[in-house]
Amino acid sequence: MQSTARSRLAAELRRLRDLSGVSGRKLAHLVSISQSKVSRIESGAVIPSLPEVTAWGRALGAPEETLQQLTFLTKQAFTEVQPWRELLEDQSHIQDEVGEQERRARRVRTFQSSVVPGLLQTADYARRVFATYQPPYGEEEISAAVAARLNRQQLIFEPDRQFDFVITEGALRWCPGPPRGLLAQWDRIASIVTLDNVSIGLIPYHQEAVTLLSHSFVIYDDDDAEHSWVTLEMIHGTMTVSDPHDVMIYGQRWSSLRQMAVFGQDARDYLAVLADGVRTSAP
């Protein structure tokens, strides 16, 4: 996989500190951040703010040209797009990378307007989803991707993690196979919604709108709540948004979408209504 702006920024900041001989503890004092945050920045787990990057470079005596390069990398890291062709250059799928982001997060908030979220998919549904991808997957690649997606789903059953979903009726009704195949998928959603650490909200077609049903997105909150980021899947690639102001905008949209959703028993009842419609209309 191609190196990301985040990883290049982390490597450059780490290189500067190594060359200067300054310890992480001393640098933390000079930049007015914690030593643990220095470590997380250098590992790429956290993207530092532009003022922190500037202070880091100046504290280590970096020349102006290096400071300009650090500024460029920081801006890239906060809103980064990776084309699918680069992500899939040396691998058949990216499920392991997505799973790593989920493992880093203490809370994952997913809004889906077009398809059932991957963490909730049955094996058959996932297989049919991967079969629609462009460029097309081979049969072995589909099997590997499905297995990796199902492996990701084990995180849902870890009680110290929180998973919140808001799904539109359009996403629920999207049918990658025979209509009756949706019944097993809806049954899975209805069973997972009973978990204490999982919240699933469904937005019916008839619900009065308080905001637009925009593109899908996922908000990640990391383990110590220092940093949140958002990912979006587009036709040509995936975007990561890390700027705090932009992340806040997605958080606000998430809150509005939740206002339109039904939860708990109401959500299960709504799934039952949808299932009855499929059973009634099926030949």
Backbone as CSV, one residue per row, in Angstrom:
resi,resn,N_x,N_y,N_z,CA_x,CA_y,CA_z,C_x,C_y,C_z
1,MET,0.833,-1.186,0.000,0.000,0.000,0.000,0.875,1.246,0.000
2,GLN,0.386,2.288,-0.695,1.120,3.535,-0.743,1.157,4.168,0.652
3,SER,2.274,4.850,0.964,2.341,5.557,2.237,1.406,6.738,2.207
4,THR,0.795,7.060,3.334,-0.172,8.141,3.418,0.508,9.405,3.898
5,ALA,-0.199,10.537,3.709,0.326,11.804,4.218,0.507,11.724,5.726
6,ARG,-0.402,11.038,6.409,-0.296,10.873,7.857,1.000,10.145,8.225
7,SER,1.282,9.054,7.508,2.485,8.279,7.833,3.747,9.042,7.453
8,ARG,3.693,9.788,6.339,4.867,10.568,5.943,5.135,11.688,6.944
9,LEU,4.057,12.320,7.425,4.214,13.373,8.431,4.810,12.792,9.709
10,ALA,4.278,11.648,10.151,4.786,11.014,11.371,6.266,10.660,11.223
11,ALA,6.628,10.111,10.056,8.023,9.718,9.830,8.951,10.933,9.824
12,GLU,8.500,12.043,9.236,9.334,13.238,9.173,9.510,13.865,10.551
13,LEU,8.444,13.898,11.334,8.555,14.451,12.686,9.463,13.590,13.555
14,ARG,9.338,12.284,13.400,10.196,11.363,14.161,11.657,11.520,13.729
15,ARG,11.890,11.676,12.400,13.245,11.846,11.886,13.889,13.117,12.438
16,LEU,13.106,14.198,12.485,13.639,15.456,13.016,14.078,15.309,14.469
17,ARG,13.263,14.623,15.253,13.613,14.456,16.669,14.837,13.562,16.826
18,ASP,14.895,12.486,16.032,16.054,11.593,16.110,17.344,12.338,15.756
19,LEU,17.296,13.169,14.706,18.482,13.902,14.281,18.932,14.926,15.326
20,SER,17.958,15.484,16.031,18.294,16.519,17.021,18.826,15.932,18.323
21,GLY,18.525,14.664,18.586,18.929,14.045,19.839,18.073,14.449,21.022
22,VAL,16.954,15.124,20.770,16.057,15.559,21.840,15.149,14.401,22.234
23,SER,14.987,14.169,23.525,14.130,13.083,23.993,12.664,13.439,23.801
24,GLY,11.823,12.405,23.775,10.394,12.646,23.674,9.857,13.443,24.842
25,ARG,10.396,13.190,26.032,9.949,13.922,27.225,10.279,15.415,27.100
26,LYS,11.522,15.716,26.664,11.905,17.117,26.544,11.119,17.817,25.452
27,LEU,10.910,17.117,24.319,10.156,17.718,23.229,8.718,17.996,23.654
28,ALA,8.138,17.087,24.417,6.769,17.297,24.901,6.691,18.587,25.712
29,HIS,7.701,18.827,26.538,7.741,20.048,27.345,7.870,21.276,26.445
30,LEU,8.716,21.198,25.423,8.934,22.335,24.537,7.698,22.681,23.708
31,VAL,6.936,21.658,23.345,5.769,21.860,22.477,4.487,22.015,23.292
32,SER,4.579,21.770,24.615,3.419,21.877,25.523,2.356,20.819,25.214
33,ILE,2.808,19.589,24.980,1.904,18.461,24.853,2.435,17.345,25.744
34,SER,1.656,16.275,25.900,2.085,15.171,26.748,3.097,14.297,26.016
35,GLN,3.925,13.589,26.802,4.891,12.678,26.190,4.178,11.556,25.437
36,SER,3.045,11.119,25.965,2.293,10.060,25.282,1.793,10.549,23.924
37,LYS,1.436,11.831,23.845,0.979,12.346,22.558,2.131,12.420,21.567
38,VAL,3.336,12.737,22.042,4.509,12.705,21.160,4.642,11.313,20.542
39,SER,4.509,10.293,21.356,4.632,8.916,20.866,3.532,8.590,19.862
40,ARG,2.312,9.043,20.157,1.183,8.742,19.270,1.321,9.492,17.941
41,ILE,1.868,10.695,17.988,2.109,11.453,16.758,3.154,10.749,15.911
42,GLU,4.239,10.308,16.554,5.317,9.664,15.806,4.927,8.289,15.268
43,SER,3.928,7.657,15.866,3.458,6.367,15.365,2.390,6.535,14.290
44,GLY,1.900,7.770,14.125,0.855,8.025,13.150,-0.538,7.814,13.689
45,ALA,-0.668,7.501,14.979,-1.987,7.270,15.573,-2.776,8.560,15.717
46,VAL,-2.078,9.683,15.875,-2.711,10.986,16.038,-2.088,11.964,15.056
47,ILE,-2.916,12.778,14.420,-2.406,13.836,13.557,-2.316,15.115,14.386
48,PRO,-1.137,15.699,14.529,-1.003,16.925,15.311,-1.617,18.113,14.573
49,SER,-2.033,19.121,15.337,-2.546,20.342,14.721,-1.393,21.087,14.043
50,LEU,-1.736,22.013,13.149,-0.697,22.777,12.458,0.150,23.594,13.443
51,PRO,-0.448,24.254,14.465,0.401,24.940,15.457,1.348,23.996,16.192
52,GLU,0.894,22.768,16.476,1.769,21.801,17.152,2.925,21.389,16.245
53,VAL,2.625,21.193,14.958,3.680,20.820,14.004,4.699,21.945,13.869
54,THR,4.202,23.174,13.794,5.116,24.318,13.676,5.996,24.436,14.918
55,ALA,5.372,24.270,16.086,6.129,24.347,17.336,7.151,23.222,17.413
56,TRP,6.776,22.044,16.956,7.682,20.873,16.927,8.916,21.190,16.090
57,GLY,8.667,21.694,14.865,9.783,21.990,13.977,10.687,23.084,14.515
58,ARG,10.080,24.140,15.055,10.889,25.254,15.570,11.683,24.821,16.809
59,ALA,11.092,23.998,17.657,11.789,23.535,18.854,13.021,22.711,18.508
60,LEU,12.977,22.044,17.345,14.102,21.203,16.928,15.024,21.913,15.937
61,GLY,14.757,23.217,15.713,15.634,24.005,14.853,15.527,23.674,13.386
62,ALA,14.348,23.237,12.926,14.175,22.889,11.521,14.262,24.140,10.651
63,PRO,14.896,24.055,9.488,14.968,25.198,8.578,13.594,25.532,8.000
64,GLU,13.468,26.737,7.443,12.179,27.203,6.934,11.636,26.286,5.841
65,GLU,12.509,25.768,5.002,12.064,24.857,3.938,11.409,23.607,4.519
66,THR,11.983,23.081,5.599,11.407,21.901,6.253,10.075,22.239,6.896
67,LEU,9.978,23.416,7.505,8.710,23.842,8.108,7.610,23.933,7.058
68,GLN,7.949,24.420,5.881,6.964,24.516,4.806,6.505,23.128,4.373
69,GLN,7.442,22.181,4.296,7.084,20.815,3.929,6.200,20.179,5.002
70,LEU,6.497,20.435,6.256,5.670,19.912,7.343,4.257,20.491,7.276
71,THR,4.160,21.774,6.955,2.851,22.403,6.814,2.054,21.743,5.697
72,PHE,2.705,21.478,4.569,2.062,20.823,3.428,1.555,19.429,3.817
73,LEU,2.403,18.643,4.478,2.020,17.291,4.877,0.875,17.306,5.880
74,THR,0.885,18.282,6.799,-0.172,18.367,7.800,-1.516,18.654,7.146
75,LYS,-1.543,19.598,6.211,-2.793,19.918,5.523,-3.289,18.727,4.706
76,GLN,-2.354,18.011,4.091,-2.739,16.808,3.353,-3.323,15.743,4.277
77,ALA,-2.694,15.583,5.437,-3.106,14.521,6.359,-4.501,14.740,6.905
78,PHE,-4.902,16.015,7.068,-6.209,16.299,7.649,-7.359,15.989,6.703
79,THR,-7.143,16.055,5.408,-8.174,15.683,4.439,-7.488,14.942,3.310
80,GLU,-7.457,13.631,3.426,-6.645,12.817,2.527,-7.508,11.865,1.728
81,VAL,-7.277,11.799,0.413,-7.978,10.883,-0.465,-6.989,9.845,-0.980
82,GLN,-7.360,8.573,-0.848,-6.537,7.491,-1.388,-7.339,6.746,-2.452
83,PRO,-6.897,6.798,-3.714,-7.610,6.091,-4.781,-7.623,4.585,-4.535
84,TRP,-8.712,3.945,-4.960,-8.799,2.496,-4.786,-7.650,1.790,-5.494
85,ARG,-7.224,2.315,-6.647,-6.154,1.636,-7.395,-4.867,1.575,-6.587
86,GLU,-4.623,2.601,-5.722,-3.439,2.569,-4.867,-3.652,1.649,-3.684
87,LEU,-4.841,1.725,-3.090,-5.120,0.890,-1.925,-5.061,-0.596,-2.264
88,LEU,-5.481,-0.947,-3.481,-5.550,-2.358,-3.873,-4.355,-2.782,-4.728
89,GLU,-3.330,-1.953,-4.746,-2.170,-2.237,-5.595,-1.461,-3.522,-5.175
90,ASP,-1.324,-3.741,-3.879,-0.566,-4.895,-3.389,-1.419,-5.844,-2.548
91,GLN,-2.736,-5.715,-2.641,-3.616,-6.570,-1.844,-4.966,-6.672,-2.534
92,SER,-5.743,-7.687,-2.176,-7.013,-7.922,-2.869,-8.184,-7.204,-2.225
93,HIS,-8.026,-6.734,-0.984,-9.101,-6.021,-0.303,-8.494,-5.161,0.801
94,ILE,-9.321,-4.292,1.391,-8.812,-3.394,2.445,-9.505,-3.646,3.783
95,GLN,-10.118,-4.822,3.937,-10.850,-5.103,5.170,-9.950,-5.047,6.406
96,ASP,-8.694,-5.477,6.283,-7.788,-5.446,7.432,-7.494,-4.015,7.857
97,GLU,-7.340,-3.112,6.878,-7.081,-1.706,7.209,-8.289,-1.073,7.877
98,VAL,-9.480,-1.375,7.368,-10.700,-0.845,7.994,-10.824,-1.390,9.412
99,GLY,-10.530,-2.681,9.584,-10.589,-3.281,10.908,-9.619,-2.637,11.875
100,GLU,-8.448,-2.238,11.382,-7.470,-1.571,12.243,-8.014,-0.239,12.737
101,GLN,-8.685,0.502,11.876,-9.288,1.756,12.316,-10.344,1.499,13.391
102,GLU,-11.129,0.451,13.196,-12.167,0.119,14.177,-11.552,-0.304,15.506
103,ARG,-10.432,-1.008,15.466,-9.776,-1.417,16.712,-9.161,-0.228,17.441
104,ARG,-8.745,0.788,16.695,-8.181,1.988,17.320,-9.262,2.819,18.012
105,ALA,-10.496,2.657,17.608,-11.566,3.527,18.078,-12.274,2.935,19.292
106,ARG,-12.654,3.803,20.204,-13.483,3.362,21.329,-14.955,3.417,20.946
107,ARG,-15.275,4.253,19.939,-16.650,4.373,19.469,-16.631,4.564,17.955
108,VAL,-17.554,3.871,17.265,-17.676,3.994,15.818,-19.120,4.337,15.487
109,ARG,-19.305,5.451,14.767,-20.647,5.890,14.379,-20.762,5.833,12.863
110,THR,-21.680,5.022,12.367,-21.808,4.778,10.935,-23.156,5.245,10.425
111,PHE,-23.153,6.099,9.389,-24.378,6.441,8.675,-24.292,5.831,7.290
112,GLN,-25.325,5.068,6.912,-25.349,4.438,5.597,-26.664,4.767,4.901
113,SER,-26.536,5.313,3.688,-27.715,5.671,2.910,-27.904,4.783,1.687
114,SER,-26.969,3.851,1.452,-27.051,3.076,0.211,-26.951,1.568,0.383
115,VAL,-26.390,1.075,1.486,-26.163,-0.356,1.651,-26.100,-0.661,3.146
116,VAL,-26.426,-1.875,3.542,-26.271,-2.280,4.942,-24.793,-2.186,5.313
117,PRO,-24.446,-1.563,6.444,-23.028,-1.431,6.826,-22.319,-2.783,6.912
118,GLY,-21.028,-2.769,6.555,-20.264,-4.003,6.523,-20.258,-4.763,7.834
119,LEU,-20.225,-4.045,8.960,-20.190,-4.703,10.263,-21.477,-5.457,10.577
120,LEU,-22.537,-5.216,9.816,-23.822,-5.866,10.064,-24.191,-6.877,8.990
121,GLN,-23.366,-7.030,7.969,-23.732,-7.859,6.828,-23.616,-9.352,7.115
122,THR,-24.551,-10.120,6.555,-24.402,-11.575,6.546,-23.362,-11.950,5.497
123,ALA,-22.893,-13.185,5.553,-21.881,-13.627,4.595,-22.422,-13.578,3.170
124,ASP,-23.665,-14.003,2.969,-24.241,-14.009,1.625,-24.397,-12.586,1.097
125,TYR,-24.871,-11.683,1.941,-25.043,-10.289,1.534,-23.686,-9.683,1.190
126,ALA,-22.681,-9.916,2.036,-21.345,-9.380,1.787,-20.785,-9.900,0.467
127,ARG,-20.981,-11.192,0.209,-20.477,-11.774,-1.035,-21.103,-11.088,-2.244
128,ARG,-22.389,-10.823,-2.174,-23.077,-10.173,-3.292,-22.639,-8.715,-3.431
129,VAL,-22.356,-8.060,-2.318,-21.856,-6.683,-2.373,-20.501,-6.649,-3.071
130,PHE,-19.594,-7.512,-2.660,-18.255,-7.532,-3.270,-18.331,-7.886,-4.760
131,ALA,-19.335,-8.659,-5.144,-19.484,-9.042,-6.549,-19.872,-7.850,-7.429
132,THR,-20.344,-6.756,-6.811,-20.731,-5.571,-7.585,-19.577,-4.590,-7.773
133,TYR,-18.423,-4.844,-7.129,-17.332,-3.876,-7.130,-16.708,-3.716,-8.515
134,GLN,-16.216,-2.508,-8.758,-15.444,-2.201,-9.959,-14.090,-1.616,-9.543
135,PRO,-12.971,-2.131,-10.083,-12.924,-3.267,-10.997,-13.375,-4.553,-10.317
136,PRO,-13.865,-5.523,-11.093,-14.460,-6.727,-10.492,-13.446,-7.575,-9.726
137,TYR,-13.927,-8.177,-8.643,-13.119,-9.115,-7.869,-13.198,-10.493,-8.521
138,GLY,-12.100,-11.252,-8.431,-12.148,-12.657,-8.785,-12.820,-13.445,-7.671
139,GLU,-13.180,-14.681,-7.959,-13.897,-15.491,-6.965,-13.075,-15.683,-5.692
140,GLU,-11.773,-15.943,-5.824,-10.922,-16.119,-4.655,-10.801,-14.815,-3.865
141,GLU,-10.736,-13.700,-4.581,-10.645,-12.397,-3.913,-11.922,-12.095,-3.139
142,ILE,-13.062,-12.440,-3.721,-14.333,-12.238,-3.023,-14.371,-13.068,-1.749
143,SER,-13.962,-14.316,-1.833,-13.980,-15.191,-0.650,-13.074,-14.635,0.445
144,ALA,-11.889,-14.138,0.063,-10.966,-13.573,1.051,-11.546,-12.307,1.678
145,ALA,-12.187,-11.469,0.862,-12.776,-10.235,1.368,-13.935,-10.523,2.311
146,VAL,-14.766,-11.491,1.961,-15.891,-11.860,2.827,-15.380,-12.377,4.165
147,ALA,-14.388,-13.266,4.129,-13.835,-13.824,5.365,-13.271,-12.717,6.248
148,ALA,-12.562,-11.756,5.642,-11.977,-10.657,6.412,-13.055,-9.743,6.978
149,ARG,-14.126,-9.524,6.216,-15.227,-8.698,6.731,-15.903,-9.375,7.914
150,LEU,-16.138,-10.654,7.823,-16.755,-11.382,8.942,-15.841,-11.362,10.158
151,ASN,-14.538,-11.425,9.946,-13.580,-11.353,11.049,-13.659,-9.994,11.745
152,ARG,-13.829,-8.921,10.959,-14.001,-7.586,11.542,-15.196,-7.550,12.492
153,GLN,-16.242,-8.275,12.174,-17.484,-8.191,12.924,-17.358,-8.698,14.361
154,GLN,-16.280,-9.423,14.660,-16.095,-9.901,16.027,-15.985,-8.750,17.023
155,LEU,-15.514,-7.583,16.564,-15.367,-6.432,17.458,-16.688,-5.996,18.057
156,ILE,-17.773,-6.210,17.327,-19.083,-5.782,17.810,-19.412,-6.435,19.150
157,PHE,-18.888,-7.615,19.377,-19.233,-8.368,20.577,-18.291,-8.085,21.747
158,GLU,-17.399,-7.100,21.580,-16.556,-6.672,22.688,-17.284,-5.568,23.454
159,PRO,-17.703,-5.825,24.681,-18.603,-4.907,25.395,-18.001,-3.551,25.726
160,ASP,-16.669,-3.409,25.671,-16.059,-2.122,26.004,-15.981,-1.190,24.799
161,ARG,-16.507,-1.630,23.663,-16.551,-0.784,22.477,-18.000,-0.416,22.171
162,GLN,-18.205,0.776,21.607,-19.544,1.227,21.272,-19.682,1.363,19.766
163,PHE,-20.742,0.786,19.230,-21.029,0.877,17.800,-22.431,1.444,17.603
164,ASP,-22.519,2.538,16.875,-23.798,3.199,16.614,-24.017,3.262,15.107
165,PHE,-25.208,2.899,14.676,-25.537,2.889,13.256,-26.818,3.679,13.016
166,VAL,-26.856,4.417,11.930,-28.091,4.997,11.409,-28.165,4.589,9.944
167,ILE,-29.257,3.927,9.573,-29.389,3.337,8.244,-30.705,3.799,7.629
168,THR,-30.679,4.240,6.388,-31.905,4.655,5.721,-32.688,3.436,5.234
169,GLU,-33.987,3.627,5.038,-34.792,2.542,4.485,-34.312,2.165,3.090
170,GLY,-33.824,3.171,2.346,-33.299,2.883,1.017,-32.139,1.908,1.073
171,ALA,-31.248,2.073,2.074,-30.127,1.149,2.227,-30.616,-0.245,2.603
172,LEU,-31.628,-0.299,3.466,-32.167,-1.593,3.875,-32.807,-2.332,2.699
173,ARG,-33.460,-1.570,1.833,-34.198,-2.186,0.726,-33.301,-2.492,-0.482
174,TRP,-32.096,-1.895,-0.515,-31.213,-2.186,-1.647,-30.968,-3.685,-1.702
175,CYS,-31.176,-4.269,-2.867,-31.270,-5.729,-2.945,-30.223,-6.284,-3.911
176,PRO,-29.073,-6.749,-3.406,-28.023,-7.278,-4.283,-28.282,-8.700,-4.767
177,GLY,-29.415,-9.279,-4.386,-29.763,-10.634,-4.804,-31.270,-10.776,-4.818
178,PRO,-31.801,-11.999,-4.785,-33.243,-12.201,-4.721,-33.841,-11.484,-3.508
179,PRO,-35.038,-10.874,-3.654,-35.639,-10.120,-2.547,-35.721,-10.895,-1.239
180,ARG,-36.003,-12.191,-1.321,-36.133,-12.963,-0.087,-34.796,-13.088,0.641
181,GLY,-33.714,-12.844,-0.066,-32.409,-12.892,0.583,-32.231,-11.791,1.610
182,LEU,-33.037,-10.738,1.498,-32.958,-9.655,2.482,-33.466,-10.085,3.850
183,LEU,-34.320,-11.107,3.891,-34.922,-11.512,5.164,-33.850,-11.930,6.172
184,ALA,-32.872,-12.717,5.729,-31.802,-13.142,6.642,-30.983,-11.945,7.080
185,GLN,-30.759,-10.984,6.166,-29.999,-9.795,6.521,-30.728,-8.970,7.574
186,TRP,-32.036,-8.802,7.409,-32.808,-8.033,8.385,-32.892,-8.760,9.721
187,ASP,-32.954,-10.092,9.676,-32.955,-10.868,10.930,-31.658,-10.628,11.698
188,ARG,-30.546,-10.558,10.982,-29.268,-10.317,11.655,-29.262,-8.946,12.321
189,ILE,-29.749,-7.941,11.625,-29.807,-6.600,12.216,-30.681,-6.614,13.459
190,ALA,-31.814,-7.283,13.381,-32.732,-7.334,14.513,-32.106,-8.027,15.719
191,SER,-31.212,-8.991,15.489,-30.577,-9.694,16.606,-29.442,-8.855,17.201
192,ILE,-28.681,-8.169,16.353,-27.550,-7.376,16.843,-28.023,-6.162,17.622
193,VAL,-29.179,-5.617,17.278,-29.663,-4.417,17.948,-29.941,-4.663,19.433
194,THR,-30.011,-5.916,19.846,-30.255,-6.229,21.248,-28.998,-6.128,22.105
195,LEU,-27.816,-6.001,21.487,-26.567,-5.893,22.248,-26.502,-4.556,22.975
196,ASP,-25.993,-4.563,24.209,-25.942,-3.342,25.012,-25.023,-2.281,24.430
197,ASN,-23.969,-2.698,23.724,-22.996,-1.744,23.200,-23.255,-1.360,21.745
198,VAL,-24.433,-1.731,21.235,-24.782,-1.439,19.850,-26.096,-0.679,19.797
199,SER,-26.108,0.389,19.018,-27.318,1.170,18.774,-27.566,1.194,17.275
200,ILE,-28.771,0.802,16.858,-29.108,0.795,15.440,-30.382,1.602,15.234
201,GLY,-30.275,2.678,14.478,-31.422,3.503,14.151,-31.769,3.368,12.679
202,LEU,-33.051,3.267,12.377,-33.525,3.127,11.003,-34.353,4.351,10.634
203,ILE,-34.106,4.907,9.454,-34.843,6.088,9.002,-35.860,5.655,7.956
204,PRO,-37.151,5.598,8.322,-38.186,5.198,7.358,-38.386,6.253,6.276
205,TYR,-38.886,5.818,5.127,-39.177,6.749,4.037,-40.132,7.854,4.480
206,HIS,-41.116,7.483,5.301,-42.175,8.436,5.643,-41.783,9.402,6.760
207,GLN,-40.580,9.246,7.322,-40.162,10.087,8.445,-39.977,11.535,7.996
208,GLU,-40.521,12.480,8.789,-40.342,13.895,8.472,-38.857,14.257,8.563
209,ALA,-38.339,14.901,7.528,-36.913,15.186,7.443,-36.533,16.421,8.245
210,VAL,-35.397,16.325,8.940,-34.827,17.497,9.612,-33.463,17.836,9.022
211,THR,-32.952,16.960,8.146,-31.694,17.222,7.444,-31.680,16.383,6.180
212,LEU,-30.689,16.624,5.316,-30.570,15.872,4.076,-30.005,14.475,4.335
213,LEU,-30.449,13.512,3.534,-29.855,12.177,3.555,-28.672,12.200,2.594
214,SER,-27.540,12.654,3.086,-26.372,12.866,2.248,-25.603,11.567,2.054
215,HIS,-24.362,11.683,1.600,-23.508,10.516,1.405,-23.229,9.821,2.737
216,SER,-22.871,8.564,2.654,-22.563,7.783,3.848,-21.223,8.220,4.431
217,PHE,-21.065,8.004,5.743,-19.797,8.327,6.395,-19.682,7.542,7.690
218,VAL,-18.449,7.450,8.198,-18.169,6.786,9.477,-17.330,7.722,10.333
219,ILE,-17.753,7.924,11.583,-17.012,8.752,12.537,-16.349,7.823,13.544
220,TYR,-15.031,7.993,13.726,-14.264,7.204,14.693,-13.810,8.111,15.827
221,ASP,-14.027,7.680,17.064,-13.483,8.354,18.244,-12.444,7.428,18.844
222,ASP,-11.209,7.921,19.049,-10.151,7.015,19.475,-10.208,6.718,20.968
223,ASP,-9.298,5.878,21.414,-9.375,5.313,22.762,-9.339,6.355,23.875
224,ASP,-8.564,7.420,23.718,-8.471,8.398,24.799,-9.218,9.674,24.484
225,ALA,-10.076,9.651,23.439,-10.933,10.764,23.079,-10.162,12.019,22.699
226,GLU,-8.853,11.896,22.433,-8.073,13.059,22.004,-8.372,13.427,20.563
227,HIS,-8.775,12.449,19.797,-8.842,12.681,18.367,-9.979,11.864,17.758
228,SER,-10.712,12.490,16.832,-11.734,11.800,16.055,-11.439,12.026,14.586
229,TRP,-11.875,11.111,13.750,-11.708,11.271,12.318,-12.890,10.641,11.609
230,VAL,-13.059,11.003,10.344,-14.197,10.560,9.543,-13.675,9.933,8.261
231,THR,-14.308,8.845,7.824,-13.977,8.269,6.526,-15.215,8.270,5.636
232,LEU,-14.984,8.474,4.341,-16.036,8.465,3.339,-15.572,7.612,2.171
233,GLU,-16.445,6.736,1.690,-16.120,5.934,0.516,-16.733,6.597,-0.710
234,MET,-15.884,6.916,-1.683,-16.332,7.512,-2.928,-16.098,6.541,-4.070
235,ILE,-16.552,6.895,-5.255,-16.426,5.978,-6.382,-14.966,5.688,-6.699
236,HIS,-14.118,6.707,-6.618,-12.734,6.522,-7.043,-11.775,6.234,-5.900
237,GLY,-12.226,6.380,-4.653,-11.311,6.154,-3.544,-11.961,6.444,-2.210
238,THR,-11.156,6.465,-1.175,-11.653,6.728,0.177,-11.012,7.999,0.718
239,MET,-11.819,8.809,1.406,-11.338,10.056,1.974,-11.320,9.955,3.488
240,THR,-10.265,10.484,4.099,-10.172,10.590,5.545,-10.179,12.064,5.919
241,VAL,-11.080,12.446,6.798,-11.205,13.831,7.259,-10.797,13.879,8.725
242,SER,-9.791,14.670,9.061,-9.282,14.720,10.431,-9.298,16.109,11.041
243,ASP,-9.523,17.139,10.235,-9.566,18.488,10.788,-10.702,18.579,11.810
244,PRO,-10.406,19.027,13.036,-11.421,19.046,14.102,-12.700,19.784,13.723
245,HIS,-12.570,20.894,12.995,-13.768,21.654,12.603,-14.632,20.839,11.649
246,ASP,-14.003,20.178,10.677,-14.759,19.378,9.723,-15.368,18.146,10.392
247,VAL,-14.635,17.526,11.306,-15.178,16.388,12.044,-16.408,16.816,12.842
248,MET,-16.359,18.022,13.412,-17.496,18.534,14.169,-18.736,18.672,13.282
249,ILE,-18.540,19.090,12.022,-19.660,19.213,11.093,-20.329,17.852,10.879
250,TYR,-19.510,16.815,10.729,-20.079,15.473,10.567,-20.793,15.022,11.840
251,GLY,-20.257,15.403,12.982,-20.928,15.075,14.234,-22.289,15.735,14.335
252,GLN,-22.385,16.962,13.864,-23.662,17.667,13.879,-24.658,17.007,12.925
253,ARG,-24.181,16.615,11.736,-25.078,15.924,10.803,-25.536,14.587,11.391
254,TRP,-24.622,13.891,12.063,-24.978,12.623,12.717,-26.107,12.832,13.715
255,SER,-26.023,13.881,14.519,-27.048,14.150,15.528,-28.397,14.414,14.868
256,SER,-28.405,15.129,13.749,-29.655,15.412,13.044,-30.246,14.140,12.447
257,LEU,-29.397,13.286,11.899,-29.875,12.034,11.319,-30.494,11.139,12.390
258,ARG,-29.904,11.127,13.577,-30.454,10.323,14.674,-31.863,10.769,15.049
259,GLN,-32.131,12.056,14.921,-33.461,12.566,15.253,-34.534,11.971,14.345
260,MET,-34.143,11.552,13.157,-35.090,11.023,12.186,-35.268,9.506,12.292
261,ALA,-34.472,8.853,13.133,-34.433,7.392,13.168,-35.290,6.823,14.291
262,VAL,-35.714,5.573,14.091,-36.386,4.814,15.145,-35.388,3.784,15.676
263,PHE,-35.484,3.481,16.978,-34.498,2.629,17.646,-35.201,1.519,18.442
264,GLY,-34.387,0.580,18.934,-34.877,-0.442,19.847,-36.019,-1.258,19.273
265,GLN,-37.062,-1.424,20.085,-38.197,-2.221,19.664,-38.884,-1.618,18.448
266,ASP,-38.915,-0.287,18.368,-39.514,0.354,17.195,-38.764,-0.029,15.925
267,ALA,-37.446,-0.113,16.019,-36.647,-0.518,14.856,-36.924,-1.972,14.493
268,ARG,-37.009,-2.834,15.501,-37.301,-4.250,15.222,-38.693,-4.394,14.607
269,ASP,-39.649,-3.632,15.109,-41.007,-3.681,14.548,-41.010,-3.219,13.095
270,TYR,-40.197,-2.201,12.806,-40.163,-1.701,11.435,-39.539,-2.725,10.499
271,LEU,-38.496,-3.417,10.970,-37.905,-4.487,10.171,-38.922,-5.594,9.912
272,ALA,-39.758,-5.873,10.919,-40.785,-6.903,10.761,-41.794,-6.499,9.694
273,VAL,-42.136,-5.212,9.648,-43.056,-4.716,8.624,-42.442,-4.891,7.236
274,LEU,-41.177,-4.529,7.097,-40.500,-4.700,5.814,-40.472,-6.176,5.404
275,ALA,-40.184,-7.044,6.379,-40.120,-8.480,6.081,-41.476,-9.012,5.650
276,ASP,-42.541,-8.575,6.307,-43.888,-9.005,5.923,-44.185,-8.600,4.490
277,GLY,-43.715,-7.405,4.104,-43.944,-6.954,2.730,-43.242,-7.843,1.726
278,VAL,-42.023,-8.274,2.045,-41.305,-9.168,1.129,-41.993,-10.518,1.046
279,ARG,-42.395,-11.056,2.193,-43.050,-12.369,2.194,-44.362,-12.335,1.442
280,THR,-45.075,-11.224,1.558,-46.371,-11.106,0.896,-46.226,-10.976,-0.611
281,SER,-45.184,-10.254,-1.034,-45.027,-10.005,-2.479,-44.245,-11.074,-3.204
282,ALA,-43.532,-11.922,-2.452,-42.699,-12.944,-3.097,-43.584,-13.988,-3.777
283,PRO,-43.212,-14.438,-4.988,-44.011,-15.444,-5.695,-43.962,-16.790,-5.001
